[in-house]
Amino acid sequence: MSGISIDAKRAEQFYSGEEFTAMMERAKSAKEKLLGRMGEGNDFLGWLDLPVDYDKEEFAAIKEAASKIRKDSDVLVVIGIGGSYLGARAAIEFLRHSFYNNDSIAKNKYKAPQIYFVGNHISGTYLTELMDLLEGKDWSINVISKSGTTTECAIAFRIFREALEKKYGKEGAADRIYATTDRKKGALKTLSDAQGYKTFVVPDDVGGRFSVLTAVGLLPIAASGADIDALMEGARIAREDAFNKSAEECGPLCYAALRNIFMEKGKSVEILANYEPSMHYISEWWKQLYGESEGKGGKGIFPASVDLTTDLHSMGQFIQDGTRLMFETVIAIDKPRAEVIIPSDDADLDGLNYLAGKTMDYVNKNAMEGTILAHTEGGVPNILIHMPDTSEKSLGELFYFFEFACGVSGYMLGVNPFNQPGVEKYKANMFKLLGKPGC
Amino acid sequence: MSGISIDAKRAEQFYSGEEFTAMMERAKSAKEKLLGRMGEGNDFLGWLDLPVDYDKEEFAAIKEAASKIRKDSDVLVVIGIGGSYLGARAAIEFLRHSFYNNDSIAKNKYKAPQIYFVGNHISGTYLTELMDLLEGKDWSINVISKSGTTTECAIAFRIFREALEKKYGKEGAADRIYATTDRKKGALKTLSDAQGYKTFVVPDDVGGRFSVLTAVGLLPIAASGADIDALMEGARIAREDAFNKSAEECGPLCYAALRNIFMEKGKSVEILANYEPSMHYISEWWKQLYGESEGKGGKGIFPASVDLTTDLHSMGQFIQDGTRLMFETVIAIDKPRAEVIIPSDDADLDGLNYLAGKTMDYVNKNAMEGTILAHTEGGVPNILIHMPDTSEKSLGELFYFFEFACGVSGYMLGVNPFNQPGVEKYKANMFKLLGKPGC
């Protein structure tokens, strides 16, 4: 049974029992549509069964490649954007040390390479400065692009490939380039086959934002030394629950219903909140998942996020007392990775001795409770999602929980949650301005 | 004359000339109220004159302390939250190398300490892991808190002070602790005087979110080796413009007017966008500035931010085609810090040869143009703010530009832009739950 659970008791005051029942009926229908593969975008439902139906041979090859990278590289440069970036980054920042990339922590603590992401923007400054960092180090590349022609990634890959070939020669570099791309076709697949790069597959039926449990996410995550078997196992458990539990006991269904209730009551912004800095990129991943799935046809809830208690001292005032346009979803980690006892101090000038001997997490949890109370009193409905710990298994559950809820929620909203037509518009304009042949 | 300029040509299609004229009249009145110190919160207007009227003696002492820290410390731990955190972090991340804290870049390139921020949340995990990083290093603390009793900072300061005293002894530690706090009173001032810590002043008439150009921001910024004279000079120039230019030529006034026009047309979310990853924390600083200043009494524009082109592949779909509730403000850096020429490739499988020989920034700027066009076509009004370069001077201008516009905009909205009553609510609840004596 999944350890992820949902607590709606600070949401209930904002709707009636009848409203909830009616919305749960819609959620149930949406789930049937999803599982029956009867909705729009049903050729992109490969993610639904990934945790039980994945390519075991490729999975083994991912672990083997990760193991080689961990042996022969001080740094892994991961080139990808959007869904080919956020899932891996979210997982690594959540599962590893807060300063993973600093001062040999990756190497000493995890026997793993430092991992840097590039190709997710067009900043020459960042690229130049990442090159500085590679000076004198052994490094490898994981380039992730279905087509191999996404501008941001293609530019970065040209430049880092050139640098790698300069350092190791063409053959040496080929041994250090891992391409996650289309199974059969496209620029990157063609290049990889010609040069002899090891390749991994971006499945045809899994969209970018649902791809964290494919090679797209798994190779960088495994390179960091994290346990991808446990990650998949967590997702499997969450899938089991999502498929089989009764509607009332099914967390993702409940989450989908609640957010649609609030949206229909005029809450146009959802704020995802955490109380651990390591969760920052989980929120970024979630923003793509929901923003890109639902934000179409003039519809959707605007996804925003805060890191707390940090942002209580920046966005807190607005959430408490500004325009009443949002509801809040909090992810609580029941058991944090490390604990600190607050020391006593004879002088007690700061007045903290009433907390001496308590753990920081005890204070953190009370800050969370106090904040939820304050925000709901301020008219901001609250959905609380419990996550048992910071393990790979729990993260796998969380990923699947949100993916499943997203599919359901998108169908409830009446959109195709699996396309992203709007993303092409800036590209078309850009190509025209750049004078790309044929545009 | 300030190098910061505002370009409204992609906003104009969304309002009439009459609407703009009328709103500019309101902006002018708000400016008079601000400069005449006739509005609510007028005891917190110290920031208005900071760039010309600051304590020169303290400024020299800040540079001296920074110079000492740079000589005797591998790491500076900065303890602060909200306004005592975001300004310094925004400046350091913008002005320094993208990987400032990694692999001795701070030391080799800037002869400066690595700088880590803590005390801005209650995560025992982060705190424990930051301690890991300090192992074997020489370090100092800059603790920033007007009262010294803010829970997040006080906990962190207890723990890091204890560790510093364990390493260097009580006296040795006292020589490495710099307290930025109230001039006369409060827990931290009392402790500092008793222990002999060097102290700097959080002025009484400057609120946290307007404090980046006081010791609050300046000491950490100077410790990173950045030029705080140039930062102040930039702010001075922006102040000159803001005070003296005619309304039509005054950027901050125009910005304040535009955002109020869009708000009154039902745009309840403002998205601040950048095209350089180094600007991420400038957006976070801006979110506090506007969110905390305007988000009260059920009013205000919800401040959000995106890093582009990264987030075009996550939030781009929503901005293009989701619920029409936002306008976008883009900050463009005319001249980036570093440049990269896109190389040619014989095979040209990725089809990028049409860009060979061009700089990445050329592509980045066209991506920006194409995106602005796409978003305005999608019904998202665009305000473009030009910043000449990534220098300290330009950043000083930008800080002052946004602060001035914020004061004006808040008065236009009819709120007191200089208080933050809502921030107390979570604290009161938390103290009660924690059983704090007297609560």
Interface residues (C-beta under 8 A of the other chain):
Chain A: I81 G82 G83 Y85 L86 H97 S98 F99 N101 N102 D103 I105 Q114 N120 H121 I122 S123 G124 T125 Y126 L127 T128 E129 L130 D132 L133 G148 T149 T151 E152 A154 I155 F157 R158 I159 E162 A187 L188 T190 L191 A194 G208 R209 S268 V269 Y275 E276 P277 S278 E284 K287 Q288 G291 E292 E294 G295 K296 G297 G298 K299 G300 I301 F302 P303 A304 D307 L308 T309 T310 D311 L312 H313 S314 M315 G316 Q317 F318 I319 Q320 D321 G322 T323 R324 L325 M326 P336 R337 A338 E339 V340 I342 P343 D345 A347 L349 D350 G351 L352 Y354 L355 T359 M360 D361 V363 N364 N366 A367 E369 G370 T371 L373 A374 H375 E377 G378 T390 Q420 P421 G422 V423 K425 Y426 K427 A428 N429 M430 F431 K432 L433 L434 G435 K436 P437
Chain B: I81 G82 G83 Y85 L86 H97 S98 F99 N101 N102 D103 I105 Q114 N120 H121 I122 S123 G124 T125 Y126 L127 T128 E129 L130 D132 L133 G148 T149 T151 E152 A154 I155 F157 R158 I159 E162 A187 L188 T190 L191 A194 G208 R209 S268 V269 Y275 E276 P277 S278 E284 K287 Q288 G291 E292 E294 G295 K296 G297 G298 K299 G300 I301 F302 P303 A304 D307 L308 T309 T310 L312 H313 S314 M315 G316 Q317 F318 I319 Q320 D321 G322 T323 R324 L325 M326 P336 R337 A338 E339 V340 I342 P343 D345 A347 L349 D350 G351 L352 Y354 L355 T359 M360 D361 V363 N364 N366 A367 E369 G370 T371 L373 A374 H375 E377 G378 T390 Q420 P421 G422 V423 K425 Y426 K427 A428 N429 M430 F431 K432 L433 L434 G435 K436 P437
